[in-house]
Protein backbone atom coordinates (compact mmCIF):
# COMPACT_ATOMS: atom_id res chain seq x y z
CA UNK A 1 0.00 0.00 0.00
CA UNK A 2 1.37 3.41 -1.03
CA UNK A 3 1.52 6.42 1.29
CA UNK A 4 0.49 8.77 -1.55
CA UNK A 5 -2.60 10.96 -1.31
CA UNK A 6 -5.44 10.20 -3.71
CA UNK A 7 -8.87 11.77 -4.19
CA UNK A 8 -11.48 10.37 -1.78
CA UNK A 9 -13.43 8.94 -4.73
CA UNK A 10 -10.46 6.67 -5.49
CA UNK A 11 -9.96 5.36 -1.95
CA UNK A 12 -10.28 1.63 -1.51
CA UNK A 13 -11.82 -0.41 1.28
CA UNK A 14 -10.66 -2.58 4.14
CA UNK A 15 -12.13 -6.07 4.37
CA UNK A 16 -11.08 -8.46 7.16
CA UNK A 17 -7.82 -6.52 7.54
CA UNK A 18 -7.02 -6.52 3.81
CA UNK A 19 -6.93 -3.45 1.59
CA UNK A 20 -9.18 -3.76 -1.48
CA UNK A 21 -8.75 -1.20 -4.31
CA UNK A 22 -11.85 0.81 -5.30
CA UNK A 23 -14.01 -1.08 -7.79
CA UNK A 24 -12.27 -4.42 -7.29
CA UNK A 25 -14.36 -7.59 -6.89
CA UNK A 26 -13.29 -10.66 -4.89
CA UNK A 27 -14.58 -13.90 -3.41
CA UNK A 28 -15.06 -13.50 0.35
CA UNK A 29 -14.98 -17.22 1.15
CA UNK A 30 -13.09 -20.38 0.18
CA UNK A 31 -16.03 -21.91 -1.74
CA UNK A 32 -16.89 -19.00 -4.10
CA UNK A 33 -20.24 -18.58 -2.37
CA UNK A 34 -20.03 -14.86 -1.59
CA UNK A 35 -18.89 -12.25 -4.15
CA UNK A 36 -17.89 -8.81 -2.82
CA UNK A 37 -16.94 -5.48 -4.34
CA UNK A 38 -15.28 -2.36 -2.96
CA UNK A 39 -17.73 0.35 -4.03
CA UNK A 40 -15.77 3.28 -5.51
CA UNK A 41 -16.25 6.55 -3.66
CA UNK A 42 -17.95 4.98 -0.63
CA UNK A 43 -15.11 2.94 0.93
CA UNK A 44 -17.76 0.26 1.62
CA UNK A 45 -17.65 -3.40 0.69
CA UNK A 46 -20.91 -4.79 -0.67
CA UNK A 47 -21.37 -8.55 -0.87
CA UNK A 48 -23.90 -10.83 -2.55
CA UNK A 49 -24.50 -14.54 -2.19
CA UNK A 50 -23.36 -16.01 -5.48
CA UNK A 51 -21.83 -19.31 -6.47
CA UNK A 52 -20.16 -20.79 -9.50
CA UNK A 53 -22.38 -21.66 -12.46
CA UNK A 54 -23.27 -25.05 -13.88
CA UNK A 55 -20.17 -26.89 -15.10
CA UNK A 56 -17.84 -24.76 -12.95
CA UNK A 57 -15.93 -25.30 -9.73
CA UNK A 58 -14.23 -22.94 -7.30
CA UNK A 59 -10.43 -23.09 -7.73
CA UNK A 60 -7.34 -21.01 -7.11
CA UNK A 61 -5.63 -20.37 -10.48
CA UNK A 62 -2.38 -18.37 -10.59
CA UNK A 63 -3.05 -17.23 -7.01
CA UNK A 64 -6.56 -15.95 -7.78
CA UNK A 65 -9.72 -17.66 -6.51
CA UNK A 66 -12.21 -18.02 -9.37
CA UNK A 67 -14.93 -20.14 -10.89
CA UNK A 68 -13.23 -22.42 -13.40
CA UNK A 69 -14.87 -24.63 -16.04
CA UNK A 70 -14.81 -28.31 -15.08
CA UNK A 71 -14.27 -29.24 -18.73
CA UNK A 72 -13.94 -27.60 -22.12
CA UNK A 73 -14.68 -28.45 -25.71
CA UNK A 74 -13.59 -27.24 -29.13
CA UNK A 75 -15.18 -26.92 -32.54
CA UNK A 76 -13.32 -27.05 -35.83
CA UNK A 77 -13.68 -25.79 -39.41
CA UNK A 78 -11.24 -27.15 -42.02
CA UNK A 79 -10.88 -27.87 -45.71
CA UNK A 80 -13.67 -27.14 -48.17
CA UNK A 81 -15.40 -26.69 -45.52
CA UNK A 82 -15.66 -29.58 -43.09
CA UNK A 83 -16.97 -28.92 -39.59
CA UNK A 84 -16.77 -30.66 -36.25
CA UNK A 85 -19.16 -29.31 -33.59
CA UNK A 86 -18.54 -28.94 -29.85
CA UNK A 87 -20.35 -32.25 -29.35
CA UNK A 88 -18.03 -33.92 -31.94
CA UNK A 89 -20.60 -34.24 -34.77
CA UNK A 90 -19.11 -33.89 -38.27
CA UNK A 91 -20.72 -32.36 -41.36
CA UNK A 92 -19.92 -30.50 -44.58
CA UNK A 93 -21.58 -27.21 -45.54
CA UNK A 94 -21.26 -25.82 -49.06
CA UNK A 95 -23.50 -22.74 -48.70
CA UNK A 96 -22.08 -19.33 -49.65
CA UNK A 97 -23.92 -17.12 -47.19
CA UNK A 98 -22.48 -15.37 -44.14
CA UNK A 99 -23.19 -17.51 -41.08
CA UNK A 100 -22.32 -17.65 -37.41
CA UNK A 101 -19.74 -20.32 -36.66
CA UNK A 102 -19.65 -19.77 -32.89
CA UNK A 103 -20.71 -17.15 -30.34
CA UNK A 104 -21.38 -16.65 -26.65
CA UNK A 105 -24.99 -17.53 -25.86
CA UNK A 106 -24.87 -16.93 -22.12
CA UNK A 107 -26.23 -13.74 -20.54
CA UNK A 108 -23.63 -14.07 -17.74
CA UNK A 109 -22.06 -10.59 -17.36
CA UNK A 110 -18.78 -12.17 -16.17
CA UNK A 111 -18.19 -13.65 -19.65
CA UNK A 112 -16.81 -11.69 -22.62
CA UNK A 113 -19.28 -11.62 -25.53
CA UNK A 114 -17.78 -12.76 -28.84
CA UNK A 115 -18.88 -13.98 -32.25
CA UNK A 116 -17.12 -15.70 -35.17
CA UNK A 117 -18.74 -15.22 -38.59
CA UNK A 118 -17.75 -17.11 -41.74
CA UNK A 119 -18.52 -16.56 -45.42
CA UNK A 120 -17.97 -19.25 -48.01
CA UNK A 121 -17.55 -18.76 -51.77
CA UNK A 122 -18.07 -21.15 -54.69
CA UNK A 123 -15.02 -23.04 -55.86
CA UNK A 124 -15.47 -23.12 -59.64
CA UNK A 125 -18.85 -24.88 -59.39
CA UNK A 126 -21.91 -24.52 -57.22
CA UNK A 127 -21.36 -28.00 -55.75
CA UNK A 128 -18.36 -27.14 -53.57
CA UNK A 129 -17.24 -24.03 -51.70
CA UNK A 130 -14.32 -22.77 -49.66
CA UNK A 131 -13.96 -20.33 -46.78
CA UNK A 132 -13.62 -16.82 -48.18
CA UNK A 133 -13.78 -14.73 -44.99
CA UNK A 134 -13.65 -15.15 -41.22
CA UNK A 135 -14.66 -12.28 -38.92
CA UNK A 136 -14.07 -12.31 -35.17
CA UNK A 137 -16.00 -9.79 -33.08
CA UNK A 138 -14.75 -9.33 -29.51
CA UNK A 139 -14.01 -6.39 -27.16
CA UNK A 140 -15.68 -3.95 -29.62
CA UNK A 141 -13.18 -5.06 -32.28
CA UNK A 142 -13.83 -6.56 -35.69
CA UNK A 143 -10.93 -8.75 -36.85
CA UNK A 144 -11.22 -10.03 -40.44
CA UNK A 145 -9.18 -12.66 -42.26
CA UNK A 146 -9.90 -13.02 -46.00
CA UNK A 147 -8.52 -14.80 -49.04
CA UNK A 148 -8.62 -11.39 -50.79
CA UNK A 149 -5.91 -10.03 -48.46
CA UNK A 150 -3.76 -13.15 -48.11
CA UNK A 151 -1.28 -12.93 -45.24
CA UNK A 152 -2.95 -9.82 -43.75
CA UNK A 153 -5.48 -9.31 -40.97
CA UNK A 154 -7.88 -6.37 -40.97
CA UNK A 155 -8.73 -4.76 -37.64
CA UNK A 156 -11.61 -2.24 -37.61
CA UNK A 157 -11.61 -2.19 -41.42
CA UNK A 158 -7.92 -1.31 -41.79
C-alpha positions in Angstrom: 0.0 0.0 0.0 1.4 3.4 -1.0 1.5 6.4 1.3 0.5 8.8 -1.5 -2.6 11.0 -1.3 -5.4 10.2 -3.7 -8.9 11.8 -4.2 -11.5 10.4 -1.8 -13.4 8.9 -4.7 -10.5 6.7 -5.5 -10.0 5.4 -2.0 -10.3 1.6 -1.5 -11.8 -0.4 1.3 -10.7 -2.6 4.1 -12.1 -6.1 4.4 -11.1 -8.5 7.2 -7.8 -6.5 7.5 -7.0 -6.5 3.8 -6.9 -3.5 1.6 -9.2 -3.8 -1.5 -8.7 -1.2 -4.3 -11.8 0.8 -5.3 -14.0 -1.1 -7.8 -12.3 -4.4 -7.3 -14.4 -7.6 -6.9 -13.3 -10.7 -4.9 -14.6 -13.9 -3.4 -15.1 -13.5 0.4 -15.0 -17.2 1.2 -13.1 -20.4 0.2 -16.0 -21.9 -1.7 -16.9 -19.0 -4.1 -20.2 -18.6 -2.4 -20.0 -14.9 -1.6 -18.9 -12.3 -4.1 -17.9 -8.8 -2.8 -16.9 -5.5 -4.3 -15.3 -2.4 -3.0 -17.7 0.4 -4.0 -15.8 3.3 -5.5 -16.3 6.5 -3.7 -18.0 5.0 -0.6 -15.1 2.9 0.9 -17.8 0.3 1.6 -17.6 -3.4 0.7 -20.9 -4.8 -0.7 -21.4 -8.6 -0.9 -23.9 -10.8 -2.5 -24.5 -14.5 -2.2 -23.4 -16.0 -5.5 -21.8 -19.3 -6.5 -20.2 -20.8 -9.5 -22.4 -21.7 -12.5 -23.3 -25.0 -13.9 -20.2 -26.9 -15.1 -17.8 -24.8 -13.0 -15.9 -25.3 -9.7 -14.2 -22.9 -7.3 -10.4 -23.1 -7.7 -7.3 -21.0 -7.1 -5.6 -20.4 -10.5 -2.4 -18.4 -10.6 -3.0 -17.2 -7.0 -6.6 -16.0 -7.8 -9.7 -17.7 -6.5 -12.2 -18.0 -9.4 -14.9 -20.1 -10.9 -13.2 -22.4 -13.4 -14.9 -24.6 -16.0 -14.8 -28.3 -15.1 -14.3 -29.2 -18.7 -13.9 -27.6 -22.1 -14.7 -28.5 -25.7 -13.6 -27.2 -29.1 -15.2 -26.9 -32.5 -13.3 -27.0 -35.8 -13.7 -25.8 -39.4 -11.2 -27.1 -42.0 -10.9 -27.9 -45.7 -13.7 -27.1 -48.2 -15.4 -26.7 -45.5 -15.7 -29.6 -43.1 -17.0 -28.9 -39.6 -16.8 -30.7 -36.2 -19.2 -29.3 -33.6 -18.5 -28.9 -29.9 -20.4 -32.3 -29.4 -18.0 -33.9 -31.9 -20.6 -34.2 -34.8 -19.1 -33.9 -38.3 -20.7 -32.4 -41.4 -19.9 -30.5 -44.6 -21.6 -27.2 -45.5 -21.3 -25.8 -49.1 -23.5 -22.7 -48.7 -22.1 -19.3 -49.7 -23.9 -17.1 -47.2 -22.5 -15.4 -44.1 -23.2 -17.5 -41.1 -22.3 -17.7 -37.4 -19.7 -20.3 -36.7 -19.7 -19.8 -32.9 -20.7 -17.2 -30.3 -21.4 -16.6 -26.7 -25.0 -17.5 -25.9 -24.9 -16.9 -22.1 -26.2 -13.7 -20.5 -23.6 -14.1 -17.7 -22.1 -10.6 -17.4 -18.8 -12.2 -16.2 -18.2 -13.7 -19.7 -16.8 -11.7 -22.6 -19.3 -11.6 -25.5 -17.8 -12.8 -28.8 -18.9 -14.0 -32.3 -17.1 -15.7 -35.2 -18.7 -15.2 -38.6 -17.8 -17.1 -41.7 -18.5 -16.6 -45.4 -18.0 -19.2 -48.0 -17.6 -18.8 -51.8 -18.1 -21.1 -54.7 -15.0 -23.0 -55.9 -15.5 -23.1 -59.6 -18.9 -24.9 -59.4 -21.9 -24.5 -57.2 -21.4 -28.0 -55.7 -18.4 -27.1 -53.6 -17.2 -24.0 -51.7 -14.3 -22.8 -49.7 -14.0 -20.3 -46.8 -13.6 -16.8 -48.2 -13.8 -14.7 -45.0 -13.6 -15.2 -41.2 -14.7 -12.3 -38.9 -14.1 -12.3 -35.2 -16.0 -9.8 -33.1 -14.8 -9.3 -29.5 -14.0 -6.4 -27.2 -15.7 -4.0 -29.6 -13.2 -5.1 -32.3 -13.8 -6.6 -35.7 -10.9 -8.8 -36.8 -11.2 -10.0 -40.4 -9.2 -12.7 -42.3 -9.9 -13.0 -46.0 -8.5 -14.8 -49.0 -8.6 -11.4 -50.8 -5.9 -10.0 -48.5 -3.8 -13.1 -48.1 -1.3 -12.9 -45.2 -2.9 -9.8 -43.7 -5.5 -9.3 -41.0 -7.9 -6.4 -41.0 -8.7 -4.8 -37.6 -11.6 -2.2 -37.6 -11.6 -2.2 -41.4 -7.9 -1.3 -41.8 
